[in-house]
Amino acid sequence: MNELTSTFFSISTDISKPVRPDLSEQITLFTISTILAGLIIRLAISLAHTYGILDRPGQHKQHKHLTPFVGGTGIFAALLIALCFLIGYYPEQSVKWLGLGISSAIIFIMGFADDILQLHYKTRLIVQTVAVLIMTLVSGVVLTDLGGIFPGGILALGIFAIPFTLFATIGGINALNMIDGIDGLSGSVTLMSLILLGSAALIADNQPNLIIIIALTGGTMGFLFFNLRYRLQPRARVFLGDNGSMLLGFVITWLLIDLSQGSNRAMTPVTALWLFSVPLMDTISIMLRRIWQHKSPFEPDHNHLHHILLNAGYRVSDVIFAIVSIHLLFGLIGLTGLYLGVNELTMLTGFLLFFSGYFYLSLHPWYFITALRQFHTLWGLTPTQSHGFFLGSYTPKEAENLVRMLSQELRPSMDSLVHVIKNKAPSSSDEDQYAVVVNIRLLDADVRTIKDKIENFVTSAQKRINERCGIQLRPFVEHNPRNDRRIQNQSNPSGNKRVADRRKPNQKLLVFEAMFDQTSISKRNYHQESVEPPINHSNS
């Protein structure tokens, strides 16, 4: 350890033989970063509860508990460890590392202030611009070109280099911040991005950036210990907060730019898009969607990819697994194209095609809910608990009237999904009948309070609907095969002629589906609007 410390603070005078960390020192860096980040976050959690530095439920937020938003403290500590290593091993670039430290500190402090004071987005953009200018003018990390995306050589940006760097970096900062919507998601996506970036840096032997990646990987893992859900931790004990998500977004964007520029670049600028694909696609798609609908691009909503998967019934852990898997797939496509020498224009075209599909998904999110729900069976995932009720068999007109009535009951109350399912008549002489099903969404790990709320709501809705139409609501009941006489009597057909399941396959058709999102609709006056939910036709 003494030898490591002496090397750590020494300044090499032999430029031809630069000092560089070996494998054991890299492992030491990772271990120190992980442990230090975990200890600092644990201390910060205690202090946050003492001084009330807590993220409170409400508005567009999914969580139901007061939770500290101090996860960025551990990330910042890991970055400081990396800076110490960089100054010790590469003192000739001290100005570059000084710029990284100052700009990162500005982003971290601004994020903390935003968490506490809820800064206006214009204030955030001004502070982010200052930090990026330090990155470009002091550290010299600039997007000078976009690679060989067109025939004829490298597309240099010239006088547009700094403005383009400003736009790209601010976009990266806010991209990671905007996907930070459920426990463990932002940290897990960050971890996967760092692993992909570390692979590129290792292959290119870019040791300075590899040091930053190793330290941030350790810091992120220390944070995820308190943020991911697992058996002994049913909900997150700490959030990244804007201080952590914006800091990670800034440093990752720094790495993407620094690794994709210069004569000895580790990757092309197009590859950088693939390695940060999900945050970029999700953020740009959502912002374009909001502009498309004449809304502010900075107004939060529930149409990110993780919201779509949650509304399809996926558990939080399954949502994280799905999104990180998609992110890994895109990253591997980018790296494969890079190392196989695929034309950069071809790689860019492929990225834009994937983005177009992603954008279409963000414009029509509920059209995909039914298809996504079917993956539960295909992947063997466990769906979230179903809570709600259904209403018997009705004519088309009766079903339509019921949906209109239910929409008025549901809209001011809670997030819910309404289905109208057509039961095909056994013969042409009989009239088709329709069932109306209401699923109420649960997102929180501690559902006891929410279950009580649902029961109260169902009781209230049942009373009003019964008074108006004489219709009884039938709540969902857990199906237990051990209590099903149809199954018990299969071995003794003579004792009871009731078969195990008289329902024939493909006898039901989902003809209508509408999502009522409590947060999105709370700002609108639905008493003056007609009920026009989206229509979705598919087999059920």
C-alpha positions in Angstrom: 0.0 0.0 0.0 3.0 2.3 0.7 4.3 1.6 -2.8 0.8 2.5 -4.2 0.7 5.7 -2.2 4.1 6.8 -3.3 3.3 6.1 -7.0 -0.1 7.7 -6.4 1.4 11.2 -5.6 4.6 11.0 -7.6 5.2 13.0 -10.8 6.9 11.1 -13.6 9.7 12.9 -15.4 10.2 10.2 -18.0 7.6 10.9 -20.6 8.7 8.0 -22.7 7.8 5.6 -20.0 4.6 6.9 -18.4 3.4 5.6 -15.1 0.1 3.7 -15.4 -2.0 1.6 -13.0 -1.7 -2.1 -13.3 -4.5 -4.6 -12.7 -4.1 -4.8 -8.9 -4.2 -1.0 -8.6 -7.3 -0.9 -10.8 -9.0 -3.5 -8.5 -7.9 -1.3 -5.5 -9.5 1.7 -7.1 -12.7 -0.2 -7.7 -12.8 -1.5 -4.2 -12.1 1.9 -2.6 -14.7 3.6 -4.7 -17.4 1.0 -3.9 -16.8 0.9 -0.2 -16.4 4.7 0.1 -19.5 5.4 -1.9 -21.6 3.0 0.2 -20.3 4.4 3.5 -20.9 8.0 2.5 -24.4 7.3 1.2 -25.2 5.4 4.4 -24.1 8.5 6.4 -25.9 10.8 4.1 -29.2 8.8 4.5 -29.0 9.4 8.3 -28.3 13.1 8.0 -31.0 13.5 5.4 -33.6 12.1 7.7 -32.3 14.3 10.5 -32.5 17.5 8.5 -35.5 16.7 6.4 -33.7 16.4 3.0 -36.3 14.0 1.6 -38.1 13.4 -1.6 -41.8 13.7 -0.9 -44.5 11.8 -2.8 -46.9 13.6 -5.1 -47.2 15.1 -8.6 -45.7 12.8 -11.2 -43.7 10.8 -8.6 -44.3 7.0 -8.3 -43.1 6.4 -4.7 -45.3 6.6 -1.6 -42.7 7.2 1.1 -40.4 10.0 2.3 -37.0 9.0 0.8 -33.6 10.8 0.9 -32.3 12.0 -2.4 -28.6 11.9 -1.5 -27.4 9.1 -3.7 -25.2 11.5 -5.7 -23.0 12.0 -2.7 -21.5 8.5 -3.1 -21.1 9.1 -6.9 -19.3 12.4 -6.3 -17.0 10.8 -3.7 -16.1 8.0 -6.2 -15.3 10.7 -8.9 -13.0 12.5 -6.4 -11.1 9.2 -5.9 -10.7 8.9 -9.7 -9.4 12.5 -9.9 -6.8 11.8 -7.3 -5.6 8.8 -9.3 -5.6 10.8 -12.5 -3.5 13.6 -11.1 -1.1 11.1 -9.6 -0.7 9.0 -12.8 -1.1 11.7 -15.5 0.1 15.0 -14.0 0.8 16.4 -17.4 -3.0 16.6 -17.9 -3.7 18.3 -14.5 -5.6 21.2 -16.2 -7.9 18.7 -17.9 -8.6 16.9 -14.6 -9.1 20.2 -12.8 -11.7 21.2 -15.3 -13.5 17.8 -14.8 -13.5 18.4 -11.0 -14.8 22.0 -11.2 -17.5 21.3 -13.8 -18.6 18.1 -12.0 -18.8 20.0 -8.7 -21.0 22.7 -10.3 -23.4 20.1 -11.7 -23.5 18.2 -8.3 -24.2 21.4 -6.3 -26.8 22.6 -8.8 -28.5 19.3 -8.7 -28.7 19.3 -4.9 -30.1 22.8 -5.0 -32.7 21.7 -7.6 -33.7 18.8 -5.3 -34.3 21.1 -2.4 -35.5 24.3 -4.0 -37.1 23.0 -7.3 -35.1 25.4 -9.6 -36.7 26.7 -12.8 -35.5 24.8 -15.8 -34.0 28.0 -17.3 -31.8 28.3 -14.2 -30.7 24.7 -14.5 -29.9 25.2 -18.2 -27.7 28.3 -17.4 -25.7 26.5 -14.8 -25.3 23.4 -17.0 -24.1 25.7 -19.8 -21.4 27.1 -17.5 -20.2 23.6 -16.5 -20.1 22.5 -20.1 -18.1 25.6 -21.1 -15.5 24.7 -18.4 -15.4 21.2 -19.9 -14.7 22.5 -23.4 -12.6 25.6 -22.7 -10.5 24.4 -19.7 -10.4 20.6 -20.2 -10.5 20.7 -24.0 -13.2 18.0 -24.3 -15.0 19.1 -27.4 -17.0 17.4 -30.2 -14.8 18.5 -33.1 -16.2 16.1 -35.6 -19.1 13.7 -36.2 -16.9 11.0 -37.8 -17.2 9.5 -41.3 -21.0 9.5 -41.5 -20.8 10.9 -45.1 -18.5 9.8 -48.0 -15.4 11.8 -48.4 -13.9 11.7 -44.9 -14.5 13.1 -41.4 -17.3 15.6 -41.0 -15.6 18.4 -39.1 -17.8 20.8 -37.1 -15.4 23.8 -37.3 -16.9 26.9 -35.6 -20.0 24.8 -34.6 -17.9 22.5 -32.4 -18.5 24.3 -29.1 -22.3 25.0 -29.7 -22.8 21.4 -30.8 -20.9 20.2 -27.7 -23.1 22.4 -25.5 -26.3 20.9 -27.0 -25.1 17.3 -26.9 -23.8 17.5 -23.3 -26.8 19.3 -21.8 -28.9 16.7 -23.6 -26.9 13.9 -22.0 -27.1 15.4 -18.6 -30.9 15.6 -18.7 -31.4 12.3 -20.5 -30.2 10.3 -17.6 -32.2 12.5 -15.2 -35.4 12.0 -17.1 -35.4 8.2 -17.0 -34.8 8.2 -13.3 -38.4 7.2 -12.6 -38.4 3.9 -10.6 -36.1 2.3 -8.1 -32.9 1.1 -9.6 -33.5 2.1 -13.2 -31.2 5.0 -13.7 -28.4 3.4 -11.7 -28.7 0.1 -13.6 -28.7 1.8 -17.0 -25.7 3.8 -15.9 -23.9 0.7 -14.8 -24.5 -1.0 -18.1 -23.3 2.1 -20.0 -20.1 2.2 -17.9 -19.5 -1.5 -18.6 -19.9 -0.9 -22.4 -17.7 2.2 -22.3 -15.1 0.4 -20.2 -14.9 -2.3 -22.8 -14.2 0.2 -25.5 -11.7 2.1 -23.4 -9.9 -1.2 -22.4 -9.6 -2.4 -26.0 -8.3 1.0 -27.1 -5.9 1.1 -24.0 -7.3 4.5 -23.0 -6.1 4.3 -19.4 -7.2 7.8 -18.1 -10.8 7.3 -19.1 -10.7 3.7 -17.9 -9.8 5.0 -14.4 -12.8 7.3 -14.4 -15.0 4.4 -15.6 -13.7 2.0 -12.9 -14.3 4.5 -10.1 -17.8 5.4 -11.3 -18.7 1.8 -11.7 -17.7 1.2 -8.0 -19.6 4.3 -6.9 -22.7 3.2 -8.9 -22.6 -0.3 -7.4 -22.3 1.3 -3.9 -25.4 3.4 -4.7 -27.4 0.5 -6.1 -27.0 -1.5 -2.9 -29.3 1.1 -1.3 -31.5 1.8 -4.3 -32.4 -1.6 -5.9 -35.3 -3.7 -4.6 -34.4 -7.1 -3.3 -35.7 -9.6 -0.7 -34.4 -7.7 2.4 -35.1 -4.3 0.8 -38.6 -4.1 -0.6 -38.2 -0.4 -1.6 -35.4 2.0 -2.3 -33.7 3.5 0.8 -32.2 6.4 -1.2 -32.7 8.1 -4.6 -30.1 9.5 -6.9 -31.8 12.8 -6.9 -31.0 15.4 -9.5 -27.6 15.7 -7.9 -26.7 12.2 -8.7 -28.5 11.6 -12.0 -27.2 14.9 -13.6 -23.7 14.2 -12.3 -23.7 10.8 -13.9 -25.2 12.1 -17.1 -22.5 14.8 -17.3 -19.6 12.4 -16.7 -20.9 9.8 -19.1 -21.3 12.4 -21.8 -17.8 13.6 -21.0 -16.6 10.0 -21.6 -18.6 9.5 -24.8 -17.1 12.7 -26.3 -13.5 12.1 -25.1 -13.5 8.5 -26.3 -14.9 9.4 -29.7 -12.6 12.3 -30.6 -9.0 12.7 -31.6 -6.6 10.7 -33.8 -6.5 7.8 -31.3 -10.2 7.6 -30.7 -11.5 4.5 -29.0 -14.8 4.6 -31.0 -16.7 6.6 -33.5 -19.3 9.3 -32.6 -22.0 7.0 -34.0 -21.0 4.2 -31.7 -21.4 6.7 -28.8 -25.1 7.0 -29.7 -25.5 3.2 -29.5 -23.8 3.0 -26.1 -26.2 5.6 -24.6 -29.2 4.6 -26.7 -32.0 4.1 -24.3 -31.7 7.3 -22.3 -31.3 9.3 -25.6 -34.1 7.6 -27.4 -36.5 7.8 -24.5 -35.8 11.5 -23.7 -35.8 12.7 -27.3 -39.0 10.7 -28.1 -40.8 12.0 -25.0 -39.8 15.7 -25.7 -40.9 15.4 -29.3 -44.1 13.9 -28.2 -44.8 16.7 -25.8 -44.1 19.3 -28.5 -46.3 17.3 -31.0 -49.1 17.6 -28.5 -48.5 21.4 -27.9 -47.1 20.9 -24.4 -43.9 22.0 -22.8 -41.1 19.5 -23.5 -40.0 19.9 -19.8 -43.5 19.0 -18.4 -43.3 15.5 -16.7 -45.7 12.8 -17.7 -46.2 9.0 -17.5 -45.3 8.0 -21.0 -41.6 6.9 -20.6 -40.7 3.4 -21.5 -40.7 2.3 -17.8 -44.2 3.7 -17.4 -45.5 1.7 -20.4 -44.0 -1.5 -19.0 -45.5 -0.7 -15.5 -48.9 -0.1 -17.0 -48.6 -3.4 -18.9 -48.4 -5.1 -15.5 -44.7 -5.7 -15.2 -43.1 -5.6 -11.8 -40.4 -3.0 -11.1 -37.6 -5.6 -11.1 -38.9 -7.0 -14.5 -39.0 -3.4 -15.9 -35.4 -2.8 -15.0 -34.4 -6.2 -16.4 -36.2 -5.5 -19.7 -34.8 -1.9 -20.2 -31.3 -2.8 -19.2 -31.4 -5.8 -21.6 -32.6 -3.5 -24.4 -29.8 -1.1 -23.6 -27.2 -3.9 -23.6 -28.5 -5.2 -26.9 -28.2 -1.7 -28.5 -24.7 -1.3 -27.0 -23.6 -4.6 -28.4 -24.9 -3.7 -31.8 -22.9 -0.5 -31.7 -19.7 -2.2 -30.5 -20.1 -5.1 -33.0 -20.5 -2.6 -35.9 -17.4 -0.7 -34.6 -15.1 -3.7 -34.5 -16.4 -5.3 -37.7 -15.8 -2.0 -39.5 -19.4 -1.5 -40.6 -19.9 1.8 -42.5 -20.7 4.7 -40.1 -23.5 5.9 -42.3 -25.1 2.4 -42.1 -24.8 2.4 -38.3 -26.3 5.9 -38.1 -29.2 4.8 -40.4 -29.8 1.7 -38.2 -29.9 3.9 -35.1 -32.4 6.3 -36.7 -34.6 3.4 -37.7 -34.7 2.1 -34.1 -35.3 5.6 -32.9 -38.3 6.0 -35.3 -39.9 2.9 -33.9 -39.2 4.1 -30.4 -40.8 7.5 -31.2 -43.9 5.8 -32.6 -44.2 3.8 -29.4 -44.1 7.0 -27.4 -46.8 8.5 -29.6 -49.1 5.5 -29.2 -48.1 4.0 -25.9 -51.4 2.2 -25.0 -51.6 0.5 -28.4 -48.7 -1.7 -27.2 -50.0 -2.5 -23.7 -51.8 -5.7 -24.7 -48.9 -7.1 -26.7 -46.5 -6.3 -23.9 -48.7 -8.0 -21.4 -48.5 -11.3 -23.4 -44.7 -11.4 -22.8 -45.5 -12.3 -19.2 -46.3 -15.8 -20.4 -43.5 -15.9 -22.9 -40.8 -14.9 -20.5 -42.3 -16.6 -17.4 -42.5 -13.3 -15.6 -44.8 -12.8 -12.6 -47.3 -10.0 -13.2 -48.3 -7.5 -10.6 -51.3 -8.3 -8.5 -54.6 -7.7 -10.1 -57.1 -5.5 -8.2 -60.4 -4.3 -9.6 -63.7 -5.7 -10.7 -65.7 -6.9 -13.7 -69.3 -6.6 -14.9 -71.2 -9.6 -16.4 -72.5 -9.9 -20.0 -74.1 -6.9 -21.8 -75.2 -5.8 -25.2 -73.0 -3.5 -27.1 -75.0 -0.4 -26.1 -75.1 -1.4 -22.5 -71.4 -2.0 -22.5 -70.8 1.4 -24.0 -72.9 3.1 -21.4 -71.1 1.3 -18.7 -67.7 2.4 -19.9 -68.9 6.0 -20.0 -70.2 5.8 -16.5 -67.1 4.0 -15.2 -64.8 6.6 -16.8 -66.4 9.3 -14.7 -66.0 7.2 -11.6 -62.4 6.3 -12.3 -60.9 9.5 -13.7 -60.6 11.5 -10.5 -59.8 8.4 -8.3 -56.8 6.3 -9.4 -54.8 4.8 -12.2 -56.8 2.2 -14.0 -57.2 0.2 -17.2 -60.6 -0.5 -18.6 -61.2 -3.4 -21.1 -64.3 -4.3 -23.0 -64.1 -8.0 -24.0 -66.4 -9.5 -26.6 -67.7 -13.0 -25.9 -68.4 -14.6 -29.3 -71.9 -16.1 -29.6 -72.0 -19.9 -30.0 -74.3 -19.6 -33.0 -75.3 -16.9 -35.5 -78.8 -16.7 -33.9 -77.5 -15.5 -30.6 -76.4 -11.9 -29.9 -72.8 -11.2 -28.9 -72.3 -10.3 -25.3 -69.6 -8.0 -23.9 -67.9 -8.0 -20.5 -66.4 -4.9 -18.9 -63.2 -5.3 -16.9 -61.5 -2.7 -14.7 -57.9 -3.3 -13.6 -56.5 -0.9 -10.9 -52.7 -0.4 -11.1 -50.5 -0.9 -8.0 -46.9 0.4 -8.1 -45.8 0.5 -4.5 -44.2 -2.4 -2.6 -46.3 -1.7 0.5 -49.8 -2.2 -0.9 -51.7 -2.6 2.3 -52.8 1.1 2.4 -53.6 1.0 -1.3 -55.7 -2.1 -1.0 -57.8 -0.4 1.7 -58.2 2.6 -0.7 -59.2 0.2 -3.5 -61.8 -1.5 -1.3 -63.3 1.8 -0.3 -63.4 2.9 -3.9 -65.0 -0.3 -5.2 -67.6 -0.1 -2.4 -68.4 3.5 -3.3 -68.5 2.9 -7.0 -70.7 -0.2 -6.5 -73.2 1.8 -4.5 -73.5 4.6 -7.1 -73.6 2.2 -10.1 -76.2 0.0 -8.4 -78.4 3.0 -7.6 -78.2 4.3 -11.2 -78.4 1.0 -13.1 -79.1 -1.8 -10.7 -75.8 -3.4 -11.6 -73.6 -5.3 -9.1 -69.8 -5.1 -9.4 -68.0 -8.4 -9.0 -64.5 -7.9 -7.5 -61.5 -10.0 -8.5 -61.0 -13.2 -6.5 -57.7 -15.1 -6.4 -58.0 -18.3 -8.4 -56.7 -21.3 -6.5 -56.6 -24.6 -8.5 -56.9 -26.6 -5.3 -60.3 -25.2 -4.7 -61.6 -25.7 -8.3 -64.1 -28.6 -8.4 -63.7 -28.8 -12.2 -60.1 -29.9 -11.8 -60.7 -32.2 -8.8 -63.4 -34.1 -10.7 -61.2 -34.7 -13.8 -60.1 -38.1 -12.3 -63.7 -39.0 -11.6 -65.8 -38.0 -14.6 -68.8 -40.1 -13.5 -69.1 -38.2 -10.2 -69.7 -34.8 -11.7 -70.1 -34.0 -15.4 -68.7 -30.5 -15.0 -65.5 -30.5 -17.1 -62.2 -28.8 -16.0 -62.7 -25.7 -18.3 -65.7 -25.3 -20.6 -64.3 -22.2 -22.2 -63.1 -22.7 -25.7 -59.9 -21.1 -27.0 -60.1 -18.0 -29.2 -63.7 -17.3 -28.0 -62.9 -13.8 -26.6 -61.8 -10.7 -28.4 -60.5 -7.5 -26.8 -62.4 -4.7 -28.6 -61.7 -1.7 -26.4 -59.0 -0.6 -24.0 -58.6 2.7 -22.2 -56.1 3.9 -19.6 -57.0 6.5 -17.1 -53.9 8.1 -15.6 -54.6 10.0 -12.4 -51.6 12.3 -12.6 -52.1 13.3 -16.3 -55.8 13.9 -16.1 -55.9 15.8 -12.8 -55.2 19.1 -14.6 -58.1 18.7 -17.0 -61.8 19.2 -16.6 -63.4 16.0 -17.8 -66.9 17.0 -16.9 -66.9 19.1 -20.0 -65.4 16.6 -22.4 -66.7 13.5 -24.2 -65.3 10.1 -23.4 -63.0 9.2 -26.3 -60.4 6.7 -25.1 -58.2 4.9 -27.6 -59.5 1.8 -29.3 -57.4 -1.3 -29.5 -58.3 -4.5 -31.4 -56.5 -7.7 -30.6 -57.0 -11.3 -29.5 -57.3 -11.8 -25.8 
